[in-house]
Amino acid sequence: MITAFDHIAATYDDDFTHGSIGALQRQKVWDYLEKALPDRPLSILELNCGTGEDAVHLAGQGHSVLATDLSEEMISVARAKAQKMGLTQQTTFIQCNISSIAQADFNSKFDLIFSNFGGLNCVDAMSLQNLSKVAARLLKPNGRFIGVIMPAFCVWESIYFLSKLQVKKAFRRTKRGPLMAPINKEQVETWYYTPTRIETMFRREFKLVGLRPVGFFLPPSYLGNFFRNKRRLLNKLDSMEDRVNAFSHLSNYSDHYLIDLELTKTTSE
């Protein structure tokens, strides 16, 4: 099946991964992982890995990464990236969507299940609820589930669209049910979840151990053109982001938030 992400795989890194805003937001996630995860090689399952930027980074840190994505083209780019970096032994990439994870035949359990930058926003609520149980089965005792998710409101987004007098778009994330969100010229079915809702979905098997905003002061990546020649301002916003990342309540108003959940109940389901 050809997905919307197949069409943008070739340009995704230029448009987001290596863009000034996307790179700064990703670094916030990497900084958290470096501080929060155990200082030893981990076995990691990545969901919706995209072009493999996080998988390659984590493999470069000494971890073993099995990365999945629905898009065959994204997986192709990710494999090539790992090969170029000499990390093919530490990384495995397979085409697999989240709903098929439960049926996948993994040889061992994982220390961490990770999904970055809205991958979980491409999943409906029922599938996310099921993912909690599947994740509990796939993780080792005290394993972690870390997701970087778009909340149901974003201050930057509302200000931007209100300035353009596009009131409906300013509050589009608050809409119940899926929204067709534009990614380049493609439309992707998207759901938005508050941190509280995610915590509630995973509560039976997991406990919350970390929550922080990613993109409260840093703007959404689609404002990259506006900030292209404003590097000093962007660096200032980046510095301000560092000062508020401990204020978990700001996760409700950011472009993304990072939620860190620790397994408390294993399951054989």
N, C-alpha and C positions, 0 to 999 in steps of 0.2 A: 504494500500500500504506500503510495506516495503522499507524504505529509507536507504541510505548509513549511515545516522546517527543512525539508529536503531542498526547497527552492532557495532558501537563504543561507544554506550551509557554507557555500563558497565565499560569501561576503560577511558572514556573521562576526568573524574575528576583527575585521577592519571596522565594521559598523559599531560593535559593542565591546568585545574583549579588549582590544588594543586602543579603544577610544579613551580620551582623557578621563571622563567620568566613570566609565565602566571599570577601568583599571584601578581607580581610587576606591571604588566601592568593593571590588573584589579583594583588594589588599586588606580592607577592614575585616573581611571574613577570614582570610588567611591568618591575620594577626590573632584573631580569637582562637582559631584552631591550634595554633602553635602554643598558646598559653594554656588552653583548657584541656588538651588531650594528653594522655600519658606519654612520658618521654621514652618511648620504645617503639619498635616497628609494629604497626597495626595491620590487621586485615580489614579492608574497607570495601563496602559495596556502595557505588554511586548510582543514583537514580537520575535520569534525564541529564546525562553528562554533557550534552551538546558537543562542542568541538574538542572536548577533552582537556581544556585548560587546567581545570582543577585536578583531574586525574593525573596529569603529567607533573603538576606541582607537588602533589602528595607523594607520588612515586619518587620524585627527586628528593623528598624528605626521608626516604627510606621505608615507606609503607608499601604494602601490596594492595593494588587497586583492581577491582573488577567493576568496570563502568558499563552502564546500560543506557540505551536511548532508543526511542521508537524510530527515529530517522536514520535510514541507512546511509544517507549522505553525510550526516553529522558524524556517524561512527567512522566512516571512511576518512574524513578529515582528522578525527581524533587518532586513529591508528597511524596515519602518516606523521602526525605531530610527535607521537611517542617514539616512532622509529627514528625520526630526525634527531631527537634528544637522547637516543640510545637507551630507552627505557622500556623496551618491548618485553624484557624478562619480568619487570615489576608490574606491568599493566596487561589487562585483558579487556577487550571491548566486545560486547555482544549487542545485537539488535533485539530489544525487548522492551515492551511498554510496562508501566507499573501494574496494570491489571493482570499481567502474565507472570509477575514475579513469584507469585504463590506456586505456580506450576514449574518454575525453573528448577533444574537439578544442580544445586550447588554442592560441592564436595565437602565443604566445611562451613562453620558459622563465622560470623564477622564481629569485630570489635566496634565497628562504626558503620551506620548507614547514613549517607550524606546526600543532600540534594540542594543545589545552589540556584539562586536567582530565578525564582518563580517557576521552577519545574513542577512543584506541587500545586501551583495555581492552574495547571492544565488538567487537573484531576477533580472530578466532582466529589461532593461530600461523602456519598456512600462508599466510593472507592477509597477515600482517605480513611474512613472508619475501618474498612477492611484491612488497609495497609498497616494500621496499628497492630492488629493481630498477627499479620504476616511478619512484620518487623520483629515482633517479640519472639517468633519462632526461629528467625534467622540470626538473631543476635546471641552472643555469648552472655553469660551472667554479668550484670552491671554494664552491658553494652550501651552505646549511645546512639540516639537518632537526632541528627542535626539538620534542620531545614532552613533555608533562606527564602522567605515567602513575602508576597505583596499583601499588605493589609487592606482593609475595607475603606480606608481613607488615606489620602496623601496630601499634606499641606502644600507642597510644591506644585503638585498637579492641579489642585483647585485654584491656586493663585494664577498659574499660567493660563488656564483656560478661561477664568473669569476676566483676565486682562484682555483676552481676545473676544470677550462677550459670548463665549460658548458655554452657557450655564449647564446644559445637560452633561457635557463632557467633564465639567468641573467636579461633578459629584457622581461620575459614572461608576466608580468602585462600590458605591453604596447600594447599587442595584442588586436585588435578590435574583439568584439564578445566574446562568452564564452570560458573559458579555463577549461579543466578538471584538477582540482587541487587535489593533493593527500592529504588525511587526514588519517593518519595511513596507512592501506592497502586498503582503499576505495578511489574512485574517485568522486569528487563532482563538478558539473557544476558551474563555478564561473565567475562573471563579476567584473571588477575593475572600480571605479569611482573617478574622481578628486573631491575635495571639490567644485570647481566652477561648475561642472556639477550637483552635488546634489543641490547646492543652486539655480541653474537655474531651475531644475525640480520642486522645491517647491516654486518658487518665487511668483506665483500668490496668494497663500494662506498664505505664511509664510515670515518672515524676519529673516536674520541671526543675532543672538545675541552672539554666541560663537563659536570659532574654535580653536582647539589645537592639536598638535601631540601627539600620544600615541605610543611610540616605535621609536623615532628618535635615541636616544642613547641606549635605551633598545633593545636588539635583538629580532628577531622572536622566537617564542616558540620552533620551531624545532631545534634550536641550544642549547637546554637544556642540551644535553649530553656533549657538548663541555664545557659548563660553570658549569657542575656539581661540579667540584672540584676547581672552581675559584670564590668562593663566595665574596672574597674581591674585585675582579675586577667587579663583577656584582653589588655590592653595590655602587661602584664608578660610574658606568654607571647610576645607579638609581638616584644618587645624581645629576649627570649632566643632567639627564632628567628633574628634577625639575627646573633647571635653565633656560631651554629653552621652557617650556610649554606655555609661553606667546607669543612666536614667531609663529604666526599662519601660516606664509608662509612655515614653516617646515612640515606642515601637508601634503604637496605634496610629501614628500620624506620619510615618516615614515612607519613603519609596519602597523599602523592604524592611524586614526585621529578621534577625537570627533567633531561632528557638532551639534550645538544647534540652533534650529529654533523655533521662537515664532509665534503663529497663529495671523494673522492680518485680515483674511477674513473667516467668517464661511460660510458653504454651507449646503443645505438640500438635495443635490444630493445623 
